[in-house]
């Protein structure tokens, strides 16, 4: 189970272990997921995250944890307050940041 201790101490170690700027996704037990830019506040019952706006047409983009302010994806963020008990998993993807070609007529 995820709790205040995990987000205060272990999250940053997991980020560093994957190369320092992975794609971090918090998956909820409801099936919804949030791609995380940064942690805003950690409290005993919940965590406030700055998350990227998920849009289907931008699913191929790979917004990074702690992305610099100049990053184009940073403008499309919002805050999410999440109860620890609703978190099913925290996923770290260390893959290089590159836009991948999408299959179909839109690919180049």
C-alpha atoms as an extended CHARMM CRD file, in Angstrom:
* protein
*
       108  EXT
         1         1  UNK       CA              0.0000000000        0.0000000000        0.0000000000  PROA      1               0.0000000000
         2         2  UNK       CA              1.1890000000        3.5080000000       -0.7930000000  PROA      2               0.0000000000
         3         3  UNK       CA              1.3660000000        6.0720000000        1.9600000000  PROA      3               0.0000000000
         4         4  UNK       CA              2.9910000000        9.3110000000        3.0800000000  PROA      4               0.0000000000
         5         5  UNK       CA              6.3180000000        7.5590000000        3.7460000000  PROA      5               0.0000000000
         6         6  UNK       CA              6.4960000000        6.2010000000        0.1940000000  PROA      6               0.0000000000
         7         7  UNK       CA              5.9840000000        9.6170000000       -1.3820000000  PROA      7               0.0000000000
         8         8  UNK       CA              8.3370000000       11.4010000000        1.0410000000  PROA      8               0.0000000000
         9         9  UNK       CA             11.2560000000        8.9880000000        0.7860000000  PROA      9               0.0000000000
        10        10  UNK       CA             10.9640000000        6.2090000000       -1.7740000000  PROA      10              0.0000000000
        11        11  UNK       CA              9.4700000000        7.9920000000       -4.7980000000  PROA      11              0.0000000000
        12        12  UNK       CA             12.5920000000       10.0890000000       -5.4120000000  PROA      12              0.0000000000
        13        13  UNK       CA             14.8100000000        7.0070000000       -5.0020000000  PROA      13              0.0000000000
        14        14  UNK       CA             12.7120000000        5.1600000000       -7.5790000000  PROA      14              0.0000000000
        15        15  UNK       CA             12.9390000000        8.1580000000       -9.9470000000  PROA      15              0.0000000000
        16        16  UNK       CA             16.7360000000        8.2720000000       -9.5820000000  PROA      16              0.0000000000
        17        17  UNK       CA             17.0040000000        4.5100000000      -10.0510000000  PROA      17              0.0000000000
        18        18  UNK       CA             15.3240000000        4.8410000000      -13.4510000000  PROA      18              0.0000000000
        19        19  UNK       CA             17.6680000000        7.5520000000      -14.7100000000  PROA      19              0.0000000000
        20        20  UNK       CA             16.3460000000       10.7240000000      -13.1070000000  PROA      20              0.0000000000
        21        21  UNK       CA             13.5710000000       11.7880000000      -15.4670000000  PROA      21              0.0000000000
        22        22  UNK       CA             11.2660000000        8.8630000000      -16.2600000000  PROA      22              0.0000000000
        23        23  UNK       CA              7.6270000000        8.9520000000      -17.2440000000  PROA      23              0.0000000000
        24        24  UNK       CA              5.8280000000        8.4230000000      -13.9110000000  PROA      24              0.0000000000
        25        25  UNK       CA              2.2470000000        7.2270000000      -13.9120000000  PROA      25              0.0000000000
        26        26  UNK       CA              0.0230000000        6.7870000000      -10.8550000000  PROA      26              0.0000000000
        27        27  UNK       CA             -2.6310000000        4.1710000000      -11.5450000000  PROA      27              0.0000000000
        28        28  UNK       CA             -5.7720000000        4.2050000000       -9.4400000000  PROA      28              0.0000000000
        29        29  UNK       CA             -7.8890000000        1.2510000000       -8.3830000000  PROA      29              0.0000000000
        30        30  UNK       CA            -10.7170000000        2.7750000000      -10.4730000000  PROA      30              0.0000000000
        31        31  UNK       CA             -8.6540000000        2.1510000000      -13.6010000000  PROA      31              0.0000000000
        32        32  UNK       CA             -7.8700000000        5.8430000000      -14.1670000000  PROA      32              0.0000000000
        33        33  UNK       CA             -4.2160000000        6.8930000000      -14.4390000000  PROA      33              0.0000000000
        34        34  UNK       CA             -2.3570000000       10.1850000000      -13.9760000000  PROA      34              0.0000000000
        35        35  UNK       CA              0.9500000000       11.0430000000      -15.6670000000  PROA      35              0.0000000000
        36        36  UNK       CA              2.8620000000       12.9850000000      -13.0210000000  PROA      36              0.0000000000
        37        37  UNK       CA              4.9530000000       16.1050000000      -13.5610000000  PROA      37              0.0000000000
        38        38  UNK       CA              5.6420000000       16.8280000000       -9.8900000000  PROA      38              0.0000000000
        39        39  UNK       CA              4.5410000000       16.3080000000       -6.3060000000  PROA      39              0.0000000000
        40        40  UNK       CA              2.9660000000       19.4580000000       -4.8690000000  PROA      40              0.0000000000
        41        41  UNK       CA              1.9920000000       18.3800000000       -1.3400000000  PROA      41              0.0000000000
        42        42  UNK       CA              2.2040000000       15.2430000000        0.7770000000  PROA      42              0.0000000000
        43        43  UNK       CA             -0.2320000000       14.8710000000        3.6820000000  PROA      43              0.0000000000
        44        44  UNK       CA             -1.0670000000       11.9240000000        5.9590000000  PROA      44              0.0000000000
        45        45  UNK       CA             -4.2050000000       10.9400000000        3.9610000000  PROA      45              0.0000000000
        46        46  UNK       CA             -3.5610000000       12.1240000000        0.4230000000  PROA      46              0.0000000000
        47        47  UNK       CA             -1.1060000000       13.4970000000       -2.0830000000  PROA      47              0.0000000000
        48        48  UNK       CA             -1.4850000000       16.5010000000       -4.3750000000  PROA      48              0.0000000000
        49        49  UNK       CA              0.1370000000       15.9960000000       -7.7700000000  PROA      49              0.0000000000
        50        50  UNK       CA              0.7420000000       18.2240000000      -10.7530000000  PROA      50              0.0000000000
        51        51  UNK       CA             -0.3450000000       15.9830000000      -13.6120000000  PROA      51              0.0000000000
        52        52  UNK       CA             -0.3450000000       16.2890000000      -17.3630000000  PROA      52              0.0000000000
        53        53  UNK       CA             -3.6270000000       16.7360000000      -19.1600000000  PROA      53              0.0000000000
        54        54  UNK       CA             -4.3460000000       13.4270000000      -20.8720000000  PROA      54              0.0000000000
        55        55  UNK       CA             -5.6090000000       13.9360000000      -24.3940000000  PROA      55              0.0000000000
        56        56  UNK       CA             -6.0940000000       11.0650000000      -26.7860000000  PROA      56              0.0000000000
        57        57  UNK       CA             -4.4620000000       12.8800000000      -29.6790000000  PROA      57              0.0000000000
        58        58  UNK       CA             -1.2960000000       13.3970000000      -27.6130000000  PROA      58              0.0000000000
        59        59  UNK       CA             -1.0430000000        9.8400000000      -26.2730000000  PROA      59              0.0000000000
        60        60  UNK       CA              2.2280000000        9.3280000000      -28.1860000000  PROA      60              0.0000000000
        61        61  UNK       CA              3.9490000000       12.1150000000      -26.2030000000  PROA      61              0.0000000000
        62        62  UNK       CA              5.9650000000       11.0610000000      -23.1820000000  PROA      62              0.0000000000
        63        63  UNK       CA              5.7740000000       13.8520000000      -20.5850000000  PROA      63              0.0000000000
        64        64  UNK       CA              8.5120000000       13.5380000000      -17.9800000000  PROA      64              0.0000000000
        65        65  UNK       CA              8.6250000000       13.7680000000      -14.1960000000  PROA      65              0.0000000000
        66        66  UNK       CA             10.0810000000       17.1490000000      -13.1470000000  PROA      66              0.0000000000
        67        67  UNK       CA             10.1110000000       18.4120000000      -16.7520000000  PROA      67              0.0000000000
        68        68  UNK       CA             11.7020000000       21.8560000000      -17.1270000000  PROA      68              0.0000000000
        69        69  UNK       CA              9.4260000000       24.9100000000      -17.4200000000  PROA      69              0.0000000000
        70        70  UNK       CA             10.2690000000       25.3630000000      -21.1150000000  PROA      70              0.0000000000
        71        71  UNK       CA              8.8860000000       21.9390000000      -22.0150000000  PROA      71              0.0000000000
        72        72  UNK       CA              5.8440000000       22.3020000000      -24.2880000000  PROA      72              0.0000000000
        73        73  UNK       CA              3.8480000000       19.6860000000      -22.3390000000  PROA      73              0.0000000000
        74        74  UNK       CA              4.1530000000       21.6790000000      -19.0830000000  PROA      74              0.0000000000
        75        75  UNK       CA              1.4560000000       24.1900000000      -20.1150000000  PROA      75              0.0000000000
        76        76  UNK       CA             -1.1470000000       21.4140000000      -20.1560000000  PROA      76              0.0000000000
        77        77  UNK       CA             -1.0960000000       20.4660000000      -16.4790000000  PROA      77              0.0000000000
        78        78  UNK       CA             -3.5810000000       20.3830000000      -13.6220000000  PROA      78              0.0000000000
        79        79  UNK       CA             -3.6650000000       19.4200000000       -9.9470000000  PROA      79              0.0000000000
        80        80  UNK       CA             -5.0390000000       16.1450000000       -8.6810000000  PROA      80              0.0000000000
        81        81  UNK       CA             -5.5870000000       15.3330000000       -5.0050000000  PROA      81              0.0000000000
        82        82  UNK       CA             -5.5000000000       11.5610000000       -4.5680000000  PROA      82              0.0000000000
        83        83  UNK       CA             -6.2280000000        9.4770000000       -1.4630000000  PROA      83              0.0000000000
        84        84  UNK       CA             -3.4770000000        6.9080000000       -0.8470000000  PROA      84              0.0000000000
        85        85  UNK       CA             -6.0350000000        4.1190000000       -0.5050000000  PROA      85              0.0000000000
        86        86  UNK       CA             -7.1230000000        4.6490000000       -4.1270000000  PROA      86              0.0000000000
        87        87  UNK       CA             -3.6060000000        4.1390000000       -5.5670000000  PROA      87              0.0000000000
        88        88  UNK       CA             -3.1200000000        0.7150000000       -7.1310000000  PROA      88              0.0000000000
        89        89  UNK       CA              0.3740000000        1.2090000000       -8.6380000000  PROA      89              0.0000000000
        90        90  UNK       CA              3.1010000000        3.7090000000       -9.4480000000  PROA      90              0.0000000000
        91        91  UNK       CA              4.7350000000        2.9440000000      -12.8020000000  PROA      91              0.0000000000
        92        92  UNK       CA              8.1670000000        4.2300000000      -13.8930000000  PROA      92              0.0000000000
        93        93  UNK       CA              9.1220000000        4.1900000000      -17.5780000000  PROA      93              0.0000000000
        94        94  UNK       CA             12.7620000000        5.1820000000      -18.1330000000  PROA      94              0.0000000000
        95        95  UNK       CA             12.4880000000        5.0140000000      -21.9550000000  PROA      95              0.0000000000
        96        96  UNK       CA             14.1450000000        7.8790000000      -23.8280000000  PROA      96              0.0000000000
        97        97  UNK       CA             11.9760000000       10.8910000000      -24.5520000000  PROA      97              0.0000000000
        98        98  UNK       CA             11.1550000000       10.7340000000      -28.2200000000  PROA      98              0.0000000000
        99        99  UNK       CA              8.0200000000       11.0990000000      -30.2250000000  PROA      99              0.0000000000
       100       100  UNK       CA              7.1700000000        7.8270000000      -31.8540000000  PROA      100             0.0000000000
       101       101  UNK       CA              5.4620000000        7.5840000000      -35.2130000000  PROA      101             0.0000000000
       102       102  UNK       CA              1.8200000000        6.6500000000      -34.9220000000  PROA      102             0.0000000000
       103       103  UNK       CA              0.5020000000        3.9810000000      -37.2600000000  PROA      103             0.0000000000
       104       104  UNK       CA             -1.9260000000        4.9750000000      -39.9700000000  PROA      104             0.0000000000
       105       105  UNK       CA             -2.3310000000        7.9030000000      -42.3140000000  PROA      105             0.0000000000
       106       106  UNK       CA             -0.9750000000       10.4680000000      -39.8450000000  PROA      106             0.0000000000
       107       107  UNK       CA              2.4530000000        8.8130000000      -39.6180000000  PROA      107             0.0000000000
       108       108  UNK       CA              5.3500000000       10.3380000000      -41.4840000000  PROA      108             0.0000000000
